[in-house]
Amino acid sequence: MIMAGKPPEAFQVHCGPEMISYFLASPNKEADFADLTQVGKEIGVLETAVGKVCMLSGKLYTTPVNLHRANLIFMNEEVLDANGIKPPRTLDELIAASKALQAKGIPAMVQAGADLFTVLHLWEQIFLAVTGPQKFIEFMYGTLTPEIQA
């Protein structure tokens, strides 16, 4: 529908740079999509960090409807129970549990997934946590200047 210049009234997409691929696929580029800037002003989203990430060339074409989190850890309660470890609730408890398992030769954490998506998703979350939101936005828009560390 997008390639025919008739995008759906609404569809799910990540805020910000992901919309560029839809602009490129559409015959009339961004003109085929609704400018939601005024709506964003009215609901106050433009003043938020999330709203700013959604902007493209000063206009809002996507608006957040929720925030989902990627930084989840799944635990194997059978392994924890078998080793006398309560499910950790803080970072310090997670580190202590990991060290206790490691001391017994049990891998504390593994990267799930049979494809590169989960690995890249994890990398994205670590990159955001280490560099912060501004560098993450620059990276997503392709404007981050690489810094070489000696």
ABEGO torsion letter per residue (X at the ends): XAAAGBBBABBBBBBEAAAAAAAAABAAEAAABBBAAAAAAAAGAAABAAAAAABBGGBBABBBABBBBABBBBBBAAAAAAAGBBBBABAAAAAAAAAAAAAAGBBABBBBEABAAAAAAAAAAAAAAAAEAAAAAAAAAGABBBBBBX
